Amino acid sequence: MQAMDMPRQILEGTPYPLRAVFALGMNARMFPNSGRMFKALENLDFFVDTDLFMTDAAKYADIVLPACSSFERGEFKPYPGGTAWYTSPVIQPLGQAKSDTDIVTELARYMDLPDEQLKEGYESFVQKYILDDLGFTVEQLKKVDLPIPVCKPKPHVDYQELDKGLKTPTGKFELKSAIMENHPEWGLDALPTYKDPLDGADPEKYPFMFTSGSRIPNAIHSRLHGVPANRSLRPVPTADMNNEDCEALGVKDGDRVTISTLRGSVTVNVHPTHTVPEGLVNLYHGYSEADANSLLDENHLDPYSGFPAYRSTRCAVKKGGLSPMKKYLFFDSAKCSACGACALACIDQNDVDVASGQQPFRHTFTLENKQGDLSFHSVSCMHCADAPCVMGCPCGCLTKDAETGFTLYDTTNCIGCHSCAMACPYGVPGFGPDGKMRKCDACIERQRAGMLPACVKVCPTGALVLLTEDEFKARQAAENEKKARLMMEKQFAR
């Protein structure tokens, strides 16, 4: 199975069902139409992910196994010139973190998989398949401080590989692929033929070429986007465009632009530069609040390798941001039955440890008036327009999301001072075992992936809804009209 086809296979179940995934550092935001990948992860029966960070993909996992960094593990390192050594960890693994190879080896042993070499582990593999032939041992290489010669390098000889024959059906360097020629049912050209790599979007409506394939050095794809020092180098999503294109659009550095494709749109800052050619729009991937790869078509892939169109999608660019249709969480107590489904969904979505006394971000309760009438309620963060918690936080951990209006948080710099809780009139902010603040963020990552907040999704009566203000007013008007009609029908029935 080609990796880019995995979300389709999970969702469609063809050619066979895919119900569980074990991943080593999966980055769902590298998939074209990344929202579809998140939906696929949610559709799995079982998902295990290993990573150094709680990434957006890891948040969907049933089990997250902590991987250690390269500072916490040793490994065999060969170099050109015939030298090698076995590096030593700078520090011991923190907490329960382990290397990917140790995790895989221990799982193989526990599950008693029919792979003896895998169960023996990484060092055994290095010894048996590399060092035994060189007359060295892993222990010897662990003791050296610098790489040492382990073999005599062979001098390069031009075209030496051709003497033995290449691993092709003809044994030759093929300009025309014999394999593809023998499989016409694949529909692939055996002889390299140029085809326009851009998608089929109308070039008049989408005159620019969009690329999300470049790498931002401080982020290493999206792995280090959550590290404040790294994120500070480019803290907000920013599109690089040629100076002439920016001048034609009437935008300057830091202005907002909206990038649109057939798949959707994002609003980001713009940075004029001469390093980008005219007609090209470069947007670094990995930002969850403006996911570049969400604009890509999951079906626009290289037919030979299945590689995504990171650098060959048409787009349009307009000055200014699209007026965001901000949505709000509305609660109708008349429809609430206090079943607690919303609270349970919140516990599951946010991994709330209720056994240790943690409270879910949303909970239900019942009130009784003097007449004995009961009313049911479901409460969580109010996401105040002028949120006092945001102003009360001395570390900048709380922010108002410009696109949605929800109050979001990043506890990387949280010092556990409780200023947010003291400022909140509803007492919403809670604190985890690590002393850092936690609260409802309206399941913002689910929303960015095209899904409803967990509490809204499971509410069986429709008491909790996610609507724009106009949608809510229209809904209320329709319900009021319905109530008025019923009252009139009752009066006429008398």
C-alpha positions as CSV (number, residue, x, y, z in Angstrom):
1,M,0.0,0.0,0.0
2,Q,1.3,3.4,-1.0
3,A,1.3,5.8,2.0
4,M,-0.7,8.5,0.3
5,D,-3.5,6.0,-0.4
6,M,-3.8,5.0,3.3
7,P,-6.5,7.5,4.3
8,R,-8.7,6.4,1.3
9,Q,-8.2,2.7,2.2
10,I,-9.1,3.3,5.9
11,L,-12.3,5.2,5.0
12,E,-13.4,3.0,2.1
13,G,-12.1,-0.4,3.3
14,T,-10.9,-1.4,-0.2
15,P,-9.2,-3.6,-1.4
16,Y,-9.3,-4.8,2.2
17,P,-10.2,-3.1,5.6
18,L,-7.5,-1.3,7.5
19,R,-8.6,-1.1,11.1
20,A,-5.4,-0.5,13.1
21,V,-2.2,1.4,12.6
22,F,1.2,1.4,14.4
23,A,3.1,4.6,13.5
24,L,6.6,5.8,14.2
25,G,6.4,9.6,14.3
26,M,3.4,10.0,11.9
27,N,2.9,13.5,10.6
28,A,-0.7,13.7,9.4
29,R,-0.1,17.2,8.1
30,M,2.2,16.0,5.4
31,F,-0.7,14.3,3.7
32,P,-2.5,16.2,0.9
33,N,-6.0,17.2,2.1
34,S,-4.7,16.6,5.6
35,G,-8.3,16.9,7.0
36,R,-9.1,13.6,5.3
37,M,-6.2,12.0,7.0
38,F,-7.4,13.1,10.4
39,K,-10.8,11.7,9.7
40,A,-9.2,8.4,8.7
41,L,-7.3,8.3,12.0
42,E,-10.5,8.9,13.9
43,N,-12.1,6.0,11.9
44,L,-9.6,3.5,13.1
45,D,-10.4,0.9,15.8
46,F,-6.9,1.2,17.2
47,F,-4.0,3.6,16.6
48,V,-0.6,3.6,18.3
49,D,1.9,6.4,17.6
50,T,5.4,7.1,18.9
51,D,6.8,10.6,18.9
52,L,8.9,13.1,20.9
53,F,6.0,15.5,21.0
54,M,2.2,15.3,21.4
55,T,1.7,16.2,17.8
56,D,-1.7,16.7,16.1
57,A,-1.5,13.2,14.8
58,A,-0.6,11.8,18.2
59,K,-3.7,13.4,19.7
60,Y,-5.8,10.9,17.8
61,A,-3.9,7.9,19.1
62,D,-5.3,5.4,21.6
63,I,-1.8,4.9,22.9
64,V,1.2,7.3,22.5
65,L,4.6,5.8,23.2
66,P,7.3,8.4,24.0
67,A,10.3,8.3,21.8
68,C,13.6,9.6,23.0
69,S,15.7,12.2,21.1
70,S,19.1,11.5,19.5
71,F,20.7,13.0,22.7
72,E,19.3,10.1,24.7
73,R,20.4,7.1,22.6
74,G,23.5,5.7,20.9
75,E,23.7,4.3,17.4
76,F,26.1,2.9,14.8
77,K,27.4,5.7,12.6
78,P,29.5,4.9,9.5
79,Y,31.2,7.6,7.4
80,P,32.7,7.9,3.9
81,G,36.3,6.8,4.0
82,G,35.7,3.6,5.9
83,T,35.4,5.0,9.4
84,A,32.7,4.3,12.0
85,W,31.9,4.4,15.7
86,Y,29.0,3.8,18.1
87,T,27.8,7.1,19.5
88,S,27.1,7.5,23.3
89,P,23.9,9.2,24.6
90,V,24.5,12.6,26.2
91,I,21.9,11.9,28.8
92,Q,19.8,8.9,29.8
93,P,16.3,8.7,28.3
94,L,13.9,11.0,30.2
95,G,10.8,9.5,31.8
96,Q,9.6,6.4,29.9
97,A,11.1,7.5,26.6
98,K,12.8,4.9,24.5
99,S,14.4,4.7,21.0
100,D,12.2,3.7,18.1
101,T,14.3,0.5,17.7
102,D,13.9,-0.4,21.3
103,I,10.2,0.1,21.2
104,V,9.8,-2.1,18.1
105,T,12.1,-4.8,19.6
106,E,10.2,-4.9,22.9
107,L,6.9,-5.1,21.1
108,A,8.1,-7.9,19.0
109,R,9.2,-9.8,22.1
110,Y,6.0,-9.2,23.9
111,M,3.9,-10.2,21.0
112,D,6.3,-13.1,20.2
113,L,6.4,-12.2,16.5
114,P,8.0,-14.8,14.2
115,D,11.1,-12.6,13.6
116,E,14.0,-13.7,15.7
117,Q,16.4,-11.1,14.4
118,L,13.9,-8.3,15.2
119,K,13.5,-9.7,18.8
120,E,17.3,-9.7,19.3
121,G,17.4,-6.0,18.8
122,Y,19.3,-3.2,17.1
123,E,22.8,-3.9,18.4
124,S,22.5,-7.6,17.4
125,F,21.5,-6.5,13.9
126,V,24.5,-4.2,13.5
127,Q,26.9,-6.9,14.8
128,K,25.5,-9.7,12.6
129,Y,24.9,-7.9,9.4
130,I,27.7,-5.2,9.4
131,L,30.5,-5.6,11.9
132,D,31.0,-9.4,11.8
133,D,32.3,-9.0,8.2
134,L,34.7,-6.3,9.3
135,G,36.2,-8.0,12.4
136,F,34.9,-5.5,14.9
137,T,32.3,-5.6,17.7
138,V,29.7,-3.2,18.9
139,E,31.5,-3.0,22.3
140,Q,34.8,-2.0,20.7
141,L,33.1,0.8,18.8
142,K,31.3,2.0,22.0
143,K,34.7,2.6,23.7
144,V,36.2,4.9,21.1
145,D,35.9,8.7,21.4
146,L,36.0,9.4,17.7
147,P,35.3,7.4,14.5
148,I,38.0,4.8,13.7
149,P,38.9,3.0,10.4
150,V,36.9,-0.2,10.2
151,C,37.5,-1.1,6.5
152,K,39.7,0.0,3.6
153,P,37.7,2.1,1.2
154,K,37.7,0.8,-2.4
155,P,38.7,3.4,-5.0
156,H,35.9,4.6,-7.3
157,V,35.9,3.1,-10.8
158,D,33.7,4.8,-13.4
159,Y,30.9,2.6,-14.7
160,Q,31.9,-0.3,-12.5
161,E,28.3,-1.2,-11.9
162,L,27.7,-1.8,-15.6
163,D,30.3,-4.6,-15.6
164,K,28.0,-6.7,-13.3
165,G,24.8,-5.5,-15.0
166,L,22.2,-3.3,-13.5
167,K,19.1,-4.6,-11.6
168,T,16.8,-4.1,-14.6
169,P,15.2,-6.7,-16.9
170,T,17.8,-5.9,-19.6
171,G,20.7,-5.4,-17.2
172,K,21.3,-2.1,-18.8
173,F,20.6,1.6,-18.0
174,E,17.1,1.9,-19.4
175,L,15.8,5.1,-20.9
176,K,12.7,3.1,-21.8
177,S,11.4,1.0,-18.9
178,A,11.1,-2.7,-19.8
179,I,8.9,-3.3,-16.7
180,M,6.4,-0.7,-17.6
181,E,6.5,-1.7,-21.3
182,N,5.5,-5.3,-20.1
183,H,2.5,-3.9,-18.1
184,P,0.4,-1.8,-20.4
185,E,-2.5,-2.2,-18.0
186,W,-0.8,0.2,-15.7
187,G,-1.4,3.0,-18.2
188,L,2.1,4.4,-17.6
189,D,4.5,5.6,-20.4
190,A,7.6,3.4,-20.6
191,L,9.5,6.3,-22.2
192,P,9.8,9.5,-20.1
193,T,7.3,11.9,-21.5
194,Y,6.8,15.5,-20.2
195,K,3.3,16.3,-18.9
196,D,2.2,19.5,-17.2
197,P,2.4,18.7,-13.5
198,L,-0.1,21.3,-12.5
199,D,-3.6,20.3,-11.5
200,G,-6.6,20.8,-13.7
201,A,-7.8,24.1,-12.1
202,D,-8.7,27.0,-14.5
203,P,-5.4,29.0,-14.9
204,E,-7.4,32.2,-15.2
205,K,-9.1,31.7,-11.9
206,Y,-6.0,30.3,-10.3
207,P,-3.1,32.0,-11.9
208,F,-0.4,31.3,-9.3
209,M,1.6,28.1,-8.6
210,F,1.3,27.0,-5.0
211,T,4.1,25.1,-3.2
212,S,4.1,23.7,0.3
213,G,7.2,21.4,-0.2
214,S,9.9,23.8,1.0
215,R,11.3,23.2,4.5
216,I,11.5,25.8,7.2
217,P,14.9,25.1,8.9
218,N,13.9,25.8,12.5
219,A,10.8,23.4,12.3
220,I,12.1,20.2,10.7
221,H,8.8,19.6,8.9
222,S,6.3,20.3,11.8
223,R,8.1,18.4,14.5
224,L,9.5,21.4,16.3
225,H,6.6,23.9,15.6
226,G,5.6,23.7,19.3
227,V,9.0,24.7,20.7
228,P,8.8,28.4,21.5
229,A,12.4,29.3,20.6
230,N,12.1,27.6,17.2
231,R,8.6,29.0,16.5
232,S,9.8,32.5,17.3
233,L,11.8,32.5,14.0
234,R,8.5,32.5,12.1
235,P,5.7,32.6,14.7
236,V,2.8,33.0,12.3
237,P,2.0,31.3,9.0
238,T,3.5,33.5,6.2
239,A,3.4,33.1,2.4
240,D,6.5,34.1,0.5
241,M,5.8,35.9,-2.8
242,N,7.8,37.7,-5.4
243,N,8.1,41.5,-4.9
244,E,6.5,42.2,-8.3
245,D,3.5,40.0,-7.5
246,C,3.0,41.7,-4.2
247,E,3.1,45.1,-5.8
248,A,0.5,44.0,-8.3
249,L,-1.7,42.8,-5.5
250,G,-1.1,46.0,-3.5
251,V,0.2,44.2,-0.4
252,K,3.3,44.8,1.7
253,D,5.2,42.8,4.3
254,G,2.9,41.6,7.1
255,D,-0.4,42.2,5.2
256,R,-3.0,39.5,5.1
257,V,-3.7,37.5,2.0
258,T,-6.1,34.6,1.2
259,I,-4.7,31.7,-0.8
260,S,-7.3,29.6,-2.5
261,T,-7.3,26.3,-4.4
262,L,-10.1,24.0,-5.6
263,R,-9.7,22.3,-2.2
264,G,-10.2,25.3,0.1
265,S,-8.5,28.5,1.4
266,V,-6.3,29.8,4.2
267,T,-5.6,33.3,5.3
268,V,-2.0,34.1,6.2
269,N,0.6,37.0,6.3
270,V,2.6,37.8,3.2
271,H,6.4,38.3,2.9
272,P,7.6,40.0,-0.3
273,T,11.0,38.6,-1.5
274,H,13.2,38.3,-4.5
275,T,14.1,34.7,-3.6
276,V,10.7,33.4,-4.9
277,P,10.1,33.6,-8.7
278,E,7.1,35.5,-10.1
279,G,3.9,33.5,-10.2
280,L,4.9,31.3,-7.2
281,V,3.4,31.2,-3.8
282,N,5.5,29.5,-1.1
283,L,3.8,28.5,2.2
284,Y,5.7,26.4,4.7
285,H,3.8,23.4,5.9
286,G,3.2,22.3,9.5
287,Y,1.2,25.2,10.9
288,S,-2.0,23.7,12.3
289,E,-3.8,27.1,12.2
290,A,-3.1,27.5,8.4
291,D,-2.4,24.0,7.1
292,A,-0.8,24.4,3.7
293,N,-1.4,20.8,2.7
294,S,-5.1,21.0,3.4
295,L,-5.2,23.0,0.1
296,L,-3.9,20.0,-1.9
297,D,-5.9,17.4,-3.8
298,E,-5.3,13.9,-2.4
299,N,-5.9,12.5,-5.9
300,H,-3.4,14.7,-7.7
301,L,-0.4,12.4,-7.3
302,D,2.6,11.4,-9.4
303,P,1.2,8.3,-11.3
304,Y,4.6,6.6,-11.0
305,S,5.6,7.1,-7.4
306,G,2.4,8.3,-5.8
307,F,4.2,11.5,-4.5
308,P,1.9,14.4,-3.7
309,A,1.7,17.6,-5.6
310,Y,3.5,19.7,-3.1
311,R,4.9,21.9,-5.8
312,S,2.4,21.7,-8.6
313,T,-1.0,23.0,-7.5
314,R,-2.7,26.1,-9.0
315,C,-3.9,28.7,-6.6
316,A,-5.4,32.2,-6.4
317,V,-4.2,35.0,-4.1
318,K,-6.4,37.9,-2.9
319,K,-5.5,40.8,-0.6
320,G,-7.1,40.6,2.8
321,G,-8.6,37.8,4.7
322,L,-11.9,36.2,4.0
323,S,-14.4,37.4,6.6
324,P,-14.2,34.4,8.9
325,M,-17.7,32.9,9.5
326,K,-17.0,32.6,13.2
327,K,-18.8,29.7,14.9
328,Y,-20.0,29.6,18.4
329,L,-20.9,26.8,20.8
330,F,-24.6,27.2,21.6
331,F,-26.4,25.3,24.4
332,D,-30.2,24.9,24.7
333,S,-31.1,23.7,28.2
334,A,-34.6,22.9,27.0
335,K,-33.2,20.1,24.9
336,C,-30.6,18.8,27.5
337,S,-31.4,15.6,29.3
338,A,-28.2,15.7,31.5
339,C,-27.2,12.3,30.1
340,G,-23.5,13.2,30.5
341,A,-22.5,12.1,27.0
342,C,-20.7,15.5,26.4
343,A,-18.7,15.1,29.5
344,L,-17.6,11.5,28.6
345,A,-16.7,12.6,25.1
346,C,-14.6,15.4,26.6
347,I,-12.8,13.0,29.0
348,D,-12.0,10.7,26.1
349,Q,-10.9,13.5,23.7
350,N,-8.6,15.2,26.2
351,D,-7.3,12.2,28.1
352,V,-8.7,13.5,31.4
353,D,-7.6,11.3,34.3
354,V,-10.7,11.4,36.4
355,A,-9.3,8.6,38.6
356,S,-6.7,11.1,39.9
357,G,-9.3,13.8,40.5
358,Q,-9.1,15.7,37.3
359,Q,-12.3,17.3,36.1
360,P,-13.5,17.2,32.5
361,F,-13.5,20.4,30.6
362,R,-17.3,20.1,30.2
363,H,-19.7,18.8,32.8
364,T,-23.4,18.7,33.4
365,F,-25.6,19.5,36.4
366,T,-29.2,19.8,37.4
367,L,-31.0,22.8,39.0
368,E,-34.4,22.7,40.8
369,N,-36.5,25.9,41.2
370,K,-38.9,26.6,44.1
371,Q,-41.8,25.0,42.2
372,G,-39.8,21.8,41.9
373,D,-39.1,22.1,38.2
374,L,-35.8,20.7,37.0
375,S,-33.5,22.3,34.4
376,F,-30.4,20.6,33.0
377,H,-27.2,22.3,32.0
378,S,-23.9,21.6,30.3
379,V,-21.1,24.1,30.9
380,S,-17.6,24.6,29.8
381,C,-15.3,27.5,28.8
382,M,-17.4,30.5,27.6
383,H,-14.7,31.6,25.1
384,C,-15.4,35.2,26.1
385,A,-14.9,37.9,23.4
386,D,-12.9,40.0,25.9
387,A,-11.5,37.0,27.8
388,P,-10.1,38.1,31.2
389,C,-8.0,34.9,31.4
390,V,-6.0,36.1,28.3
391,M,-5.3,39.4,30.0
392,G,-4.5,37.8,33.3
393,C,-1.9,35.3,32.0
394,P,1.6,36.7,32.6
395,C,3.2,34.2,30.2
396,G,1.1,34.6,27.1
397,C,-0.1,31.0,27.2
398,L,-3.7,32.1,26.4
399,T,-4.7,33.7,23.1
400,K,-7.8,34.6,21.1
401,D,-7.8,32.8,17.8
402,A,-8.2,35.4,15.1
403,E,-10.0,33.0,12.7
404,T,-12.5,31.4,15.0
405,G,-12.7,33.6,18.1
406,F,-12.1,30.7,20.5
407,T,-9.8,31.1,23.5
408,L,-6.8,28.8,22.9
409,Y,-3.9,27.9,25.0
410,D,-0.3,26.7,24.8
411,T,1.1,25.6,28.2
412,T,4.7,25.4,27.0
413,N,5.6,28.5,29.1
414,C,2.9,28.0,31.8
415,I,4.3,28.5,35.3
416,G,1.2,27.3,37.2
417,C,0.6,30.7,38.8
418,H,-3.3,30.3,38.7
419,S,-3.7,33.9,37.5
420,C,-6.0,32.7,34.7
421,A,-8.2,30.8,37.1
422,M,-8.4,33.9,39.4
423,A,-9.3,36.1,36.5
424,C,-12.0,33.8,35.1
425,P,-15.4,34.7,36.5
426,Y,-16.6,31.2,35.8
427,G,-13.7,29.3,37.4
428,V,-13.0,27.4,34.1
429,P,-9.2,26.9,34.0
430,G,-8.1,23.7,35.6
431,F,-4.7,22.3,36.3
432,G,-3.1,18.9,35.5
433,P,-0.7,16.8,37.5
434,D,2.2,18.8,36.1
435,G,0.7,22.0,37.6
436,K,0.0,23.5,34.2
437,M,-3.3,24.9,33.1
438,R,-5.8,22.9,31.0
439,K,-9.2,24.0,29.6
440,C,-11.6,23.6,26.7
441,D,-10.3,24.8,23.4
442,A,-13.5,23.9,21.5
443,C,-11.7,20.9,20.0
444,I,-10.0,23.3,17.7
445,E,-7.9,20.7,16.0
446,R,-11.0,18.6,15.2
447,Q,-12.6,21.7,13.7
448,R,-9.5,22.4,11.6
449,A,-9.8,18.9,10.3
450,G,-13.4,19.4,9.3
451,M,-15.0,17.7,12.3
452,L,-17.3,18.8,15.1
453,P,-16.1,19.3,18.7
454,A,-16.4,15.9,20.5
455,C,-19.2,17.2,22.9
456,V,-21.3,18.4,19.9
457,K,-20.8,15.2,17.9
458,V,-22.1,12.9,20.7
459,C,-25.0,15.1,22.0
460,P,-28.0,12.9,21.3
461,T,-30.7,15.7,21.7
462,G,-29.0,18.5,19.8
463,A,-28.7,20.6,22.9
464,L,-25.1,21.4,22.0
465,V,-24.5,22.8,18.5
466,L,-21.7,24.6,16.6
467,L,-23.2,27.4,14.5
468,T,-22.5,30.8,13.1
469,E,-24.4,33.7,14.6
470,D,-26.6,33.9,11.5
471,E,-27.3,30.2,11.6
472,F,-28.2,30.3,15.2
473,K,-30.6,33.3,14.6
474,A,-32.2,31.5,11.7
475,R,-32.6,28.3,13.8
476,Q,-34.1,30.3,16.7
477,A,-36.5,32.0,14.4
478,A,-37.6,28.7,12.9
479,E,-38.1,27.2,16.4
480,N,-40.0,30.3,17.6
481,E,-42.3,30.1,14.5
482,K,-42.9,26.4,15.2
483,K,-43.8,27.1,18.9
484,A,-46.1,29.9,17.8
485,R,-47.8,27.6,15.3
486,L,-48.3,24.9,18.0
487,M,-49.8,27.4,20.4
488,M,-52.3,28.6,17.7
489,E,-53.2,25.0,16.9
490,K,-53.9,24.3,20.6
491,Q,-56.1,27.4,20.8
492,F,-58.1,26.5,17.7
493,A,-58.4,23.0,19.0
494,R,-60.3,24.3,22.1
